[in-house]
Amino acid sequence: MTTFERHRFTPWLLLAPQLAIVAVFFFWPAAESLRQAFYVQDAFGLGERFVGLANFQRVMASAEYWQAMGVTALFSVLVAVGAMGLALLLAVLADRVMHGARLYRILLTWPYAIAPAVAGLLWMFMFDPVLGVLTHALAGFGIHWDAQLNPGQALLLVVIASIWQQMSYNFVFFLAGLQMIPASLLEAAAIDGASPFRRFVGITLPLLSPTAFFLLVMNSVYVLFETFATIDNTTLGGPGGATRTLVYKLYEDGFVARDLGSSSAQSVLLMVLVGALTFVQFRYLERRVQY
């Protein structure tokens, strides 16, 4: 028996723990969710009845679902653009710091180490209508802040908390991308008389496009799935559904209302939406990326 034949199963043995985790916590729940999307359970969960596409039809006819779709679209754009734009600005500024650069970079990456649930609680307390520090500061400018009653303020609160938590992730990649740009290119452009703005638009941004495209995909996934804890610890999807995203509505219907059929149908639709969004990003936006 050759050495290859003796050790050909070794890679599979090493991969087995990870494959088991993926199968138990991803493929099995996904398959069960797909199956439950075609069934309706009784109020006590003791029986179920096959209903075909009725759950999908009920979801698509729901005004609350389309409201959650609109909130998700607006929320996604605001968080993705805000987190990436602010991170790029901070990365450019941090890249130019000569003294204490390491300290600045560490401080700017700390928010990512905080869990989304904790980030939501921090911003909720700072914007508390009675005890919030920022609420009292805004009152000094004549702005009455109460995210529990004002839908626009509630959405702004979860957007700020999500941007603050995700900004550090984007900052790390943008800073790494900036440091990979050859200084000789920028120096040659400066010698040719290009202004700093022109050098940034004509050289820096095109060379950062692969990083920006990667972050756009990752931020889309973050907004759709990982902001649930932030919303749950700040606004609970309210007031009036102003911060109820698709994933939060899925949670409310499945774990609060115990309507597993509708919740499963929504999870399938959400997965299809994510797949379509990813396809569009790779099919059309990647063409503008300069590798």
Rosetta blueprint (number, residue, H / E / L):
1 M L
2 T L
3 T H
4 F H
5 E H
6 R H
7 H H
8 R L
9 F L
10 T H
11 P H
12 W H
13 L H
14 L H
15 L H
16 A H
17 P H
18 Q H
19 L H
20 A H
21 I H
22 V H
23 A H
24 V H
25 F H
26 F H
27 F H
28 W H
29 P H
30 A H
31 A H
32 E H
33 S H
34 L H
35 R H
36 Q H
37 A L
38 F L
39 Y E
40 V E
41 Q E
42 D L
43 A L
44 F L
45 G L
46 L L
47 G L
48 E E
49 R E
50 F E
51 V L
52 G L
53 L L
54 A H
55 N H
56 F H
57 Q H
58 R H
59 V H
60 M H
61 A L
62 S L
63 A H
64 E H
65 Y H
66 W H
67 Q H
68 A H
69 M H
70 G H
71 V H
72 T H
73 A H
74 L H
75 F H
76 S H
77 V H
78 L H
79 V H
80 A H
81 V H
82 G H
83 A H
84 M H
85 G H
86 L H
87 A H
88 L H
89 L H
90 L H
91 A H
92 V H
93 L H
94 A H
95 D H
96 R H
97 V L
98 M L
99 H L
100 G L
101 A H
102 R H
103 L H
104 Y H
105 R H
106 I H
107 L H
108 L H
109 T H
110 W H
111 P H
112 Y H
113 A H
114 I L
115 A L
116 P H
117 A H
118 V H
119 A H
120 G H
121 L H
122 L H
123 W H
124 M H
125 F H
126 M H
127 F L
128 D L
129 P L
130 V L
131 L L
132 G L
133 V H
134 L H
135 T H
136 H H
137 A H
138 L H
139 A H
140 G L
141 F L
142 G L
143 I L
144 H L
145 W L
146 D L
147 A L
148 Q L
149 L L
150 N L
151 P H
152 G H
153 Q H
154 A H
155 L H
156 L H
157 L H
158 V H
159 V H
160 I H
161 A H
162 S H
163 I H
164 W H
165 Q H
166 Q H
167 M H
168 S H
169 Y H
170 N H
171 F H
172 V H
173 F H
174 F H
175 L H
176 A H
177 G H
178 L H
179 Q H
180 M L
181 I L
182 P L
183 A H
184 S H
185 L H
186 L H
187 E H
188 A H
189 A H
190 A H
191 I H
192 D L
193 G L
194 A L
195 S L
196 P H
197 F H
198 R H
199 R H
200 F H
201 V H
202 G H
203 I H
204 T H
205 L H
206 P H
207 L H
208 L H
209 S H
210 P H
211 T H
212 A H
213 F H
214 F H
215 L H
216 L H
217 V H
218 M H
219 N H
220 S H
221 V H
222 Y H
223 V H
224 L H
225 F H
226 E H
227 T L
228 F H
229 A H
230 T H
231 I H
232 D H
233 N L
234 T L
235 T L
236 L L
237 G L
238 G L
239 P L
240 G L
241 G L
242 A L
243 T L
244 R L
245 T L
246 L H
247 V H
248 Y H
249 K H
250 L H
251 Y H
252 E H
253 D H
254 G H
255 F H
256 V H
257 A L
258 R L
259 D L
260 L H
261 G H
262 S H
263 S H
264 S H
265 A H
266 Q H
267 S H
268 V H
269 L H
270 L H
271 M H
272 V H
273 L H
274 V H
275 G H
276 A H
277 L H
278 T H
279 F H
280 V H
281 Q H
282 F H
283 R H
284 Y H
285 L H
286 E H
287 R H
288 R H
289 V L
290 Q L
291 Y L
